[in-house]
Amino acid sequence: MYQPWQKHDPAKYYFMVPNEVFSLGLNSSELSIYSYLLRCEDRKTYQCHPS
């Protein structure tokens, strides 16, 4: 039986990177680290524990 793709909650399965980050001149390593920390951020307290 055909089952359509499950819809994912964007707040749970995705994270947003602000557009301004791309104008800071970060190299690929710095951008990767920033993105990882942003992914680990607690969205209620805005704190990142692996900092």
N, CA, C and O atoms as CSV, one atom per row, in Angstrom:
chain,resi,resn,atom,element,x,y,z
A,1,MET,N,N,0.833,-1.174,0.000
A,1,MET,CA,C,0.000,0.000,0.000
A,1,MET,C,C,0.883,1.245,0.000
A,1,MET,O,O,1.909,1.280,0.679
A,2,TYR,N,N,0.496,2.246,-0.745
A,2,TYR,CA,C,1.245,3.493,-0.848
A,2,TYR,C,C,1.091,4.316,0.423
A,2,TYR,O,O,-0.023,4.533,0.900
A,3,GLN,N,N,2.224,4.776,0.972
A,3,GLN,CA,C,2.198,5.650,2.140
A,3,GLN,C,C,2.960,6.926,1.800
A,3,GLN,O,O,4.147,6.868,1.479
A,4,PRO,N,N,2.299,8.068,1.864
A,4,PRO,CA,C,2.999,9.320,1.557
A,4,PRO,C,C,4.057,9.628,2.612
A,4,PRO,O,O,4.039,9.075,3.712
A,5,TRP,N,N,4.967,10.511,2.260
A,5,TRP,CA,C,6.006,10.929,3.207
A,5,TRP,C,C,5.368,11.543,4.436
A,5,TRP,O,O,4.380,12.271,4.348
A,6,GLN,N,N,5.939,11.242,5.562
A,6,GLN,CA,C,5.453,11.848,6.795
A,6,GLN,C,C,5.875,13.304,6.834
A,6,GLN,O,O,6.980,13.648,6.414
A,7,LYS,N,N,5.009,14.149,7.332
A,7,LYS,CA,C,5.358,15.552,7.480
A,7,LYS,C,C,6.146,15.725,8.766
A,7,LYS,O,O,5.739,15.256,9.828
A,8,HIS,N,N,7.275,16.401,8.656
A,8,HIS,CA,C,8.141,16.638,9.809
A,8,HIS,C,C,7.884,18.018,10.378
A,8,HIS,O,O,7.626,18.972,9.645
A,9,ASP,N,N,7.957,18.107,11.675
A,9,ASP,CA,C,7.831,19.382,12.357
A,9,ASP,C,C,9.119,20.176,12.118
A,9,ASP,O,O,10.187,19.739,12.545
A,10,PRO,N,N,9.048,21.329,11.448
A,10,PRO,CA,C,10.258,22.084,11.141
A,10,PRO,C,C,11.053,22.472,12.380
A,10,PRO,O,O,12.282,22.521,12.328
A,11,ALA,N,N,10.393,22.745,13.472
A,11,ALA,CA,C,11.113,23.139,14.682
A,11,ALA,C,C,11.912,21.982,15.268
A,11,ALA,O,O,12.871,22.208,16.006
A,12,LYS,N,N,11.538,20.765,14.956
A,12,LYS,CA,C,12.219,19.604,15.531
A,12,LYS,C,C,13.298,19.050,14.599
A,12,LYS,O,O,14.340,18.598,15.073
A,13,TYR,N,N,13.071,19.075,13.296
A,13,TYR,CA,C,13.965,18.405,12.362
A,13,TYR,C,C,14.839,19.345,11.533
A,13,TYR,O,O,15.685,18.877,10.771
A,14,TYR,N,N,14.655,20.647,11.664
A,14,TYR,CA,C,15.430,21.605,10.885
A,14,TYR,C,C,15.890,22.735,11.785
A,14,TYR,O,O,15.333,22.948,12.862
A,15,PHE,N,N,16.905,23.456,11.345
A,15,PHE,CA,C,17.323,24.653,12.051
A,15,PHE,C,C,17.635,25.725,11.018
A,15,PHE,O,O,18.028,25.424,9.891
A,16,MET,N,N,17.456,26.965,11.413
A,16,MET,CA,C,17.642,28.084,10.497
A,16,MET,C,C,19.007,28.725,10.726
A,16,MET,O,O,19.449,28.895,11.863
A,17,VAL,N,N,19.655,29.074,9.637
A,17,VAL,CA,C,20.904,29.828,9.688
A,17,VAL,C,C,20.595,31.220,9.154
A,17,VAL,O,O,20.111,31.353,8.030
A,18,PRO,N,N,20.865,32.258,9.937
A,18,PRO,CA,C,20.565,33.609,9.470
A,18,PRO,C,C,21.371,33.960,8.217
A,18,PRO,O,O,22.527,33.558,8.093
A,19,ASN,N,N,20.774,34.698,7.300
A,19,ASN,CA,C,21.447,35.095,6.062
A,19,ASN,C,C,22.688,35.935,6.327
A,19,ASN,O,O,23.637,35.890,5.545
A,20,GLU,N,N,22.702,36.699,7.412
A,20,GLU,CA,C,23.829,37.569,7.729
A,20,GLU,C,C,25.132,36.788,7.928
A,20,GLU,O,O,26.218,37.337,7.738
A,21,VAL,N,N,25.032,35.538,8.303
A,21,VAL,CA,C,26.216,34.716,8.542
A,21,VAL,C,C,27.069,34.606,7.277
A,21,VAL,O,O,28.297,34.550,7.353
A,22,PHE,N,N,26.425,34.577,6.136
A,22,PHE,CA,C,27.150,34.397,4.887
A,22,PHE,C,C,27.884,35.657,4.444
A,22,PHE,O,O,28.713,35.593,3.536
A,23,SER,N,N,27.604,36.778,5.051
A,23,SER,CA,C,28.313,38.009,4.709
A,23,SER,C,C,29.437,38.320,5.703
A,23,SER,O,O,30.070,39.371,5.602
A,24,LEU,N,N,29.691,37.435,6.648
A,24,LEU,CA,C,30.736,37.654,7.649
A,24,LEU,C,C,32.127,37.256,7.168
A,24,LEU,O,O,33.123,37.575,7.817
A,25,GLY,N,N,32.199,36.572,6.051
A,25,GLY,CA,C,33.500,36.156,5.530
A,25,GLY,C,C,34.074,34.948,6.246
A,25,GLY,O,O,35.294,34.792,6.301
A,26,LEU,N,N,33.228,34.093,6.793
A,26,LEU,CA,C,33.707,32.894,7.485
A,26,LEU,C,C,34.194,31.871,6.465
A,26,LEU,O,O,33.632,31.747,5.377
A,27,ASN,N,N,35.253,31.137,6.831
A,27,ASN,CA,C,35.676,30.054,5.949
A,27,ASN,C,C,34.780,28.835,6.191
A,27,ASN,O,O,33.926,28.865,7.077
A,28,SER,N,N,34.963,27.791,5.431
A,28,SER,CA,C,34.059,26.641,5.509
A,28,SER,C,C,34.082,25.965,6.874
A,28,SER,O,O,33.047,25.501,7.351
A,29,SER,N,N,35.250,25.905,7.508
A,29,SER,CA,C,35.346,25.287,8.838
A,29,SER,C,C,34.587,26.108,9.875
A,29,SER,O,O,33.859,25.554,10.698
A,30,GLU,N,N,34.755,27.406,9.835
A,30,GLU,CA,C,34.069,28.280,10.787
A,30,GLU,C,C,32.556,28.237,10.588
A,30,GLU,O,O,31.798,28.238,11.558
A,31,LEU,N,N,32.127,28.200,9.347
A,31,LEU,CA,C,30.704,28.113,9.050
A,31,LEU,C,C,30.126,26.781,9.522
A,31,LEU,O,O,29.002,26.731,10.023
A,32,SER,N,N,30.887,25.711,9.364
A,32,SER,CA,C,30.444,24.389,9.833
A,32,SER,C,C,30.304,24.356,11.345
A,32,SER,O,O,29.328,23.820,11.870
A,33,ILE,N,N,31.269,24.921,12.040
A,33,ILE,CA,C,31.224,24.949,13.508
A,33,ILE,C,C,30.051,25.795,13.986
A,33,ILE,O,O,29.333,25.399,14.904
A,34,TYR,N,N,29.854,26.960,13.368
A,34,TYR,CA,C,28.724,27.815,13.735
A,34,TYR,C,C,27.404,27.084,13.520
A,34,TYR,O,O,26.514,27.135,14.369
A,35,SER,N,N,27.284,26.409,12.392
A,35,SER,CA,C,26.048,25.687,12.091
A,35,SER,C,C,25.814,24.557,13.088
A,35,SER,O,O,24.680,24.330,13.509
A,36,TYR,N,N,26.873,23.850,13.467
A,36,TYR,CA,C,26.737,22.775,14.446
A,36,TYR,C,C,26.272,23.319,15.799
A,36,TYR,O,O,25.381,22.750,16.429
A,37,LEU,N,N,26.883,24.427,16.242
A,37,LEU,CA,C,26.487,25.019,17.520
A,37,LEU,C,C,25.054,25.530,17.470
A,37,LEU,O,O,24.316,25.426,18.450
A,38,LEU,N,N,24.665,26.078,16.331
A,38,LEU,CA,C,23.294,26.539,16.178
A,38,LEU,C,C,22.322,25.365,16.251
A,38,LEU,O,O,21.229,25.492,16.804
A,39,ARG,N,N,22.717,24.238,15.699
A,39,ARG,CA,C,21.881,23.032,15.739
A,39,ARG,C,C,21.724,22.511,17.169
A,39,ARG,O,O,20.665,21.999,17.530
A,40,CYS,N,N,22.772,22.640,17.978
A,40,CYS,CA,C,22.756,22.138,19.360
A,40,CYS,C,C,22.094,23.101,20.333
A,40,CYS,O,O,21.888,22.765,21.499
A,41,GLU,N,N,21.767,24.268,19.873
A,41,GLU,CA,C,21.199,25.300,20.743
A,41,GLU,C,C,19.853,24.861,21.318
A,41,GLU,O,O,19.022,24.279,20.622
A,42,ASP,N,N,19.661,25.155,22.600
A,42,ASP,CA,C,18.359,24.951,23.235
A,42,ASP,C,C,17.476,26.110,22.810
A,42,ASP,O,O,17.768,27.260,23.141
A,43,ARG,N,N,16.416,25.836,22.093
A,43,ARG,CA,C,15.609,26.900,21.500
A,43,ARG,C,C,14.733,27.629,22.501
A,43,ARG,O,O,14.109,28.637,22.168
A,44,LYS,N,N,14.684,27.128,23.721
A,44,LYS,CA,C,13.929,27.831,24.756
A,44,LYS,C,C,14.806,28.808,25.524
A,44,LYS,O,O,14.365,29.906,25.865
A,45,THR,N,N,16.050,28.413,25.799
A,45,THR,CA,C,16.956,29.261,26.582
A,45,THR,C,C,18.009,29.948,25.722
A,45,THR,O,O,18.711,30.836,26.206
A,46,TYR,N,N,18.134,29.554,24.452
A,46,TYR,CA,C,19.136,30.092,23.523
A,46,TYR,C,C,20.561,29.884,24.031
A,46,TYR,O,O,21.441,30.712,23.796
A,47,GLN,N,N,20.776,28.774,24.728
A,47,GLN,CA,C,22.117,28.423,25.191
A,47,GLN,C,C,22.568,27.153,24.483
A,47,GLN,O,O,21.766,26.276,24.161
A,48,CYS,N,N,23.860,27.082,24.254
A,48,CYS,CA,C,24.439,25.924,23.574
A,48,CYS,C,C,25.436,25.272,24.521
A,48,CYS,O,O,26.430,25.890,24.902
A,49,HIS,N,N,25.180,24.042,24.895
A,49,HIS,CA,C,26.019,23.382,25.900
A,49,HIS,C,C,27.363,22.885,25.390
A,49,HIS,O,O,28.307,22.866,26.179
A,50,PRO,N,N,27.529,22.478,24.121
A,50,PRO,CA,C,28.877,22.066,23.705
A,50,PRO,C,C,29.765,23.246,23.340
A,50,PRO,O,O,30.777,23.068,22.661
A,51,SER,N,N,29.405,24.443,23.777
A,51,SER,CA,C,30.202,25.625,23.416
A,51,SER,C,C,31.581,25.530,24.020
A,51,SER,O,O,32.402,26.428,23.831
